[in-house]
Amino acid sequence: MQAEFNFFHHWYPLSPVEDLDSPRPVPVTLLGIRLVIWKPRDADNYRVFLDQCPHRLAPLSEGRVDDKTGNLMCSYHGWQFDGRGICTHIPQADNPQLVAKNQQNFCVLSLPVRQENDLLWVWPDAKSAELAATTPLPLSPHIDTNKGFVWSSYIRDLEYDWQTLVENVADPSHVPFSHHGVQGNRDKATSIPLNVVQSTINLIEVSISKALPTTITFQPPCLLEYAISISDTDKKLGLIVYCVPVSPGKSRIVAQFTRNFAKNLHYLIPRWWEHIKIRNLVLDGDMMLLHQQEYLLQQRQESESWKTAYKLPTSADRLVIEFRTWFDKYCHGQLPWSKVGISNPETKINNNRAVMLDRYHQHTQHCSSCRKALKNLQRLQILLLTYVVTSVCGVAVLSDALRMQLGLPVVITALLGLGVYSWLKFWLIPKFYFVDYIHAEK
C-alpha cells in the first residue's frame, strides 16, 4: 500500500532565534494554523501556542507578557497563561476556585518546540507530542563551529506557495538568469547535468559532477540543502533552505548560508548589509516570476497535469521532475489545507509590485539585525538634519568677522552632513522597504 506523507508529523523552523523579540508575542502562520511565539519571563526557551484565547478566541499575539507574573496575558480580558498553556488568572472570576477547577477546559493549545542550530522549531500536531520527542530535527551537519563552519541566517515571507518555493530552490539552472549580476551571469550559463542518486518518500538526493561538485538533498517537507565542494581543496559552501508552508499562495523561507573559509570576513560584514545587498535581491529576482508562474500552473492544472503544462527536456530539470513526482505520489499533488478548514485554496494574481516586493513586511520587520539598523539609520538622519539646520542658523547670526573665520568650515561640514542625509534618505533606507526589480534592466 502506498504511503501517504503527513505534513503535520514533522518539525518546521519558524524563525532564527536571534530575530525573535522576546518581550513581545510574535504571530506566525504554519500550514494555515495561526500561532503565537512568546517567551515566559526568566525562561530560556520560547513557547508556541495556538493564537486563540479560549475565552472569546481573541488573538494572543496581540497580548503581552505580564510584568509581574511573566505569563502571557490576553489583551482582551486579561486572562493569563503559563508556559505550559495552563490558565493561571481570570480577572473577572467570581469564585477564586474557578480557575483551579477548570484548568483543562481553560488551557491554550501548546505545541512541542525545540531550539537547535540557532532556529526555533515547532511540531504542528499537539496530539502526537510523543512522536515529536522521538523524531529528529532536519538539521544540517554544516551548522557546526567544531567543524570549522561559520554561517548567517535569513528569513522572508514570500508571495507564492510552498510547492513553488521548493520547486524553485530545487532548480539551479535558473540562477544565471533570474539572478544575473547578483549571484550569476547569463552569458556564462551552461548545461547542468543532474544525476538522481535516490528518491524515496523521505529523501530525494541528486548530484552535480562539474567544476564545483555538488550534492542537493530534499528532505520533506522543508529541508533543501546544497553541499558544494571547491575542487582540490577542503573548502566547502552550503546553502540550507527550509521551505515553510504558511497558507495557500504564501510561504516562508528560512535560510542558512555556511562556509568553512574566509571566516574573518563573516564577522566583519554586518548581517543587515548582507541582507539588503544580496539576500533580498535574490528573492526579489524570483518574486514576480514565481507568483505569476504559480497562477498560470494552477489554471492549467484544472484541465491537465504539470507533466504536459511544463516542458522539461533537459537533465537540469530532473530534480524538479522528482519533486513533482514525489508530490503527486505521496501528497496527491496538494497540501493538506482541507484538514485545517481551508477550502478552495485558489491563488489570485497580484500585479502590485509595491506589495509583491515589500521588503519591510516580508523581511525587515522579522529580522532583528535589519530592524535595529533601520532604527539607528533613522536616528542618524534626524541628527544630521538637526546639525545642518543649527549650523546654518548659527552661521547666520555670527558677526561678519566670525562668519569669515568660522562660517566656511561650518558650512562645508553642514553640506557634507546634508549629502550623507540625502544618501541615507534616497539610497540606503529605501532598501529596507522596497526596491523594484526589473529584469529587463539587469
Residue pairs with C-beta under 8 A, 6 or more apart in sequence:
2 329
2 330
3 201
3 330
4 330
4 331
4 332
5 201
5 220
5 221
5 330
5 331
7 31
7 124
7 221
7 245
7 331
7 335
7 336
8 31
8 124
8 125
8 128
8 336
8 339
9 123
9 125
9 128
9 131
9 135
10 123
10 135
10 138
10 220
10 221
10 222
11 114
11 121
11 122
11 123
11 132
11 135
11 137
11 138
12 30
12 121
12 122
12 123
12 124
12 221
12 222
12 242
12 244
13 119
13 120
13 121
13 222
13 242
13 244
13 254
14 28
14 30
14 35
14 37
14 48
14 119
14 120
14 121
14 122
14 244
14 254
15 26
15 28
15 37
15 119
15 120
15 155
15 254
15 366
16 118
16 119
16 120
16 153
16 154
16 155
16 254
17 46
17 115
17 118
17 119
17 120
18 118
18 153
18 368
18 369
19 153
19 155
19 366
19 367
19 368
19 369
20 26
20 37
20 39
20 46
20 120
20 368
21 368
22 39
22 46
23 65
24 38
24 64
24 65
25 36
25 37
25 38
25 60
25 61
25 62
25 63
25 64
25 65
25 72
26 36
26 37
26 38
26 61
27 34
27 35
27 36
27 37
27 51
27 59
27 61
28 34
28 35
28 36
28 37
29 35
29 246
29 247
29 250
30 122
30 124
30 244
30 245
30 246
31 124
31 245
31 246
31 335
31 336
31 340
32 246
32 247
32 248
32 337
32 340
32 341
32 342
33 50
33 124
33 340
34 50
34 51
34 52
34 59
34 61
35 48
35 49
35 50
35 51
35 111
35 122
36 48
36 49
36 50
36 51
36 59
36 60
36 61
36 63
36 72
37 46
37 47
37 48
37 120
38 46
38 47
38 49
38 60
38 65
38 72
39 45
39 46
39 47
39 65
40 47
40 65
40 70
40 71
40 72
40 82
40 83
41 65
41 66
41 67
41 69
41 70
42 70
43 70
43 83
45 113
45 115
46 113
46 115
46 120
47 72
47 83
47 85
47 110
47 113
48 110
48 111
48 113
48 120
48 122
49 60
49 72
49 81
49 85
49 108
49 109
49 110
49 111
50 108
50 109
50 110
50 111
51 59
51 60
51 61
52 58
52 59
52 60
52 108
52 109
53 59
53 60
53 63
53 74
53 76
53 77
53 79
53 108
54 79
54 87
54 105
54 106
54 107
54 108
55 74
55 76
55 77
55 79
55 90
55 106
56 76
56 77
58 74
58 75
58 76
58 77
60 72
60 74
60 81
60 108
62 75
62 76
63 72
63 73
63 74
63 75
64 72
64 73
64 75
65 71
65 72
65 73
66 72
66 73
66 80
69 80
69 88
69 89
71 80
71 81
71 82
71 83
71 88
71 89
72 80
72 81
72 82
72 108
73 79
73 80
74 80
74 81
77 90
77 91
77 92
78 89
78 90
78 91
78 92
79 87
79 89
79 90
79 91
79 106
80 87
80 88
80 89
81 87
81 88
81 107
81 108
82 88
84 107
84 110
85 107
85 108
85 109
85 110
86 103
86 106
86 107
87 99
87 102
87 103
87 106
87 107
87 108
88 99
89 99
90 98
90 99
90 106
93 99
99 106
109 126
110 126
111 122
111 123
111 124
111 125
111 126
112 122
112 123
112 126
112 129
112 132
112 133
113 120
113 121
113 122
113 123
114 120
114 121
114 137
115 121
116 137
116 139
117 137
117 139
117 140
117 143
117 256
118 143
118 153
118 256
119 153
119 242
119 254
121 137
123 129
123 132
123 135
125 132
138 219
138 222
138 223
138 242
140 223
140 225
140 238
140 240
140 256
140 258
141 147
142 149
142 151
142 227
142 236
142 238
142 240
142 258
142 260
143 149
143 151
143 240
143 256
143 258
147 260
148 260
148 263
149 236
149 238
149 258
149 259
149 260
150 258
150 259
150 260
150 263
150 266
150 267
151 238
151 240
151 256
151 257
151 258
151 259
152 256
152 257
152 266
152 271
152 274
153 254
153 255
153 256
154 253
154 254
154 255
154 256
154 257
154 275
154 279
154 363
154 367
155 252
155 253
155 254
155 255
155 363
155 366
155 367
156 252
156 253
156 279
156 280
156 283
156 362
156 363
156 366
157 246
157 250
157 251
157 252
157 361
157 362
157 363
157 366
158 165
158 250
158 251
158 252
158 253
158 283
158 287
158 290
158 362
159 249
159 250
159 287
159 291
159 350
159 355
159 356
159 362
160 249
160 250
160 251
160 287
160 290
160 291
160 294
160 347
161 245
161 248
161 249
161 250
161 251
161 294
161 335
161 347
162 221
162 243
162 244
162 245
162 246
162 251
162 335
163 327
163 335
164 251
164 290
164 293
164 294
165 243
165 251
165 253
165 290
166 218
166 224
166 243
166 323
167 320
167 323
167 324
168 174
168 286
168 290
169 224
169 241
169 243
170 216
170 218
170 224
170 319
170 320
170 323
171 316
171 317
171 319
171 320
172 192
172 208
172 214
172 216
172 226
172 316
173 189
173 192
173 314
173 316
173 317
174 286
175 183
175 184
176 184
176 185
176 186
176 188
176 189
177 184
177 186
177 189
178 184
178 285
178 286
178 289
178 439
179 281
179 282
179 285
180 186
180 439
180 442
181 442
182 278
182 281
182 282
182 285
183 278
183 282
191 314
191 315
191 316
192 208
192 210
192 315
192 316
193 208
193 209
193 210
193 315
193 316
194 206
194 207
194 208
194 216
194 315
194 316
194 317
194 318
194 319
195 206
195 207
195 208
195 209
195 315
195 318
196 204
196 205
196 206
196 318
196 319
196 322
197 205
197 206
197 207
197 215
198 204
198 205
199 205
199 322
199 325
199 326
201 220
201 326
201 329
201 330
202 219
202 220
203 217
203 218
203 219
203 220
204 217
204 218
204 220
204 319
204 322
204 323
204 326
205 215
205 216
205 217
205 218
206 215
206 216
206 318
206 319
206 322
207 213
207 214
207 215
207 216
208 214
208 215
208 216
211 231
212 228
212 229
212 230
212 231
213 228
213 229
213 231
214 226
214 227
214 228
214 229
215 226
215 227
216 224
216 225
216 226
216 227
216 319
217 223
217 224
217 225
217 227
218 224
218 319
218 322
218 323
218 326
219 225
220 326
220 330
221 243
221 245
222 242
222 243
222 244
223 240
223 241
223 242
224 241
224 242
224 243
225 238
225 239
225 240
225 241
226 237
226 238
226 239
226 240
227 236
227 238
228 236
228 237
228 238
228 239
229 235
229 236
230 236
230 237
234 260
235 259
235 260
235 261
236 258
236 259
236 260
237 258
237 259
238 256
238 257
238 258
238 259
239 255
239 257
239 258
240 255
240 256
240 257
240 258
241 253
241 254
241 255
242 253
242 254
242 255
243 251
243 253
244 251
244 252
244 253
244 254
245 251
245 335
246 252
247 337
247 342
247 345
248 335
248 337
248 342
248 345
248 346
248 347
249 294
249 345
249 347
249 348
253 283
255 279
259 266
270 369
270 373
271 369
272 367
272 369
272 370
272 372
272 373
273 373
275 363
275 367
275 369
275 370
276 359
276 370
276 428
276 431
276 432
280 359
280 363
280 431
280 435
281 435
281 437
283 362
283 363
284 357
284 359
284 435
284 437
285 437
285 439
287 356
287 357
287 437
288 353
288 356
288 357
288 437
291 349
291 350
291 356
292 349
294 347
295 347
295 348
295 349
297 306
297 309
297 310
298 346
298 347
300 306
300 309
301 309
301 333
306 324
307 324
310 320
312 320
312 321
327 333
335 345
337 343
337 345
350 356
353 436
354 434
357 434
357 435
357 436
357 437
358 433
358 434
359 431
359 432
359 433
359 434
359 435
360 432
360 433
360 434
363 370
364 370
364 371
364 374
364 432
364 433
365 371
370 432
373 432
374 429
374 432
377 424
377 428
377 429
378 429
380 424
381 421
381 424
381 425
381 429
384 417
384 418
384 420
384 421
384 424
385 421
387 414
387 417
388 414
388 417
388 418
388 421
391 410
391 411
391 413
391 414
391 417
392 411
392 414
394 410
395 403
395 406
395 407
395 410
395 411
398 406
398 407
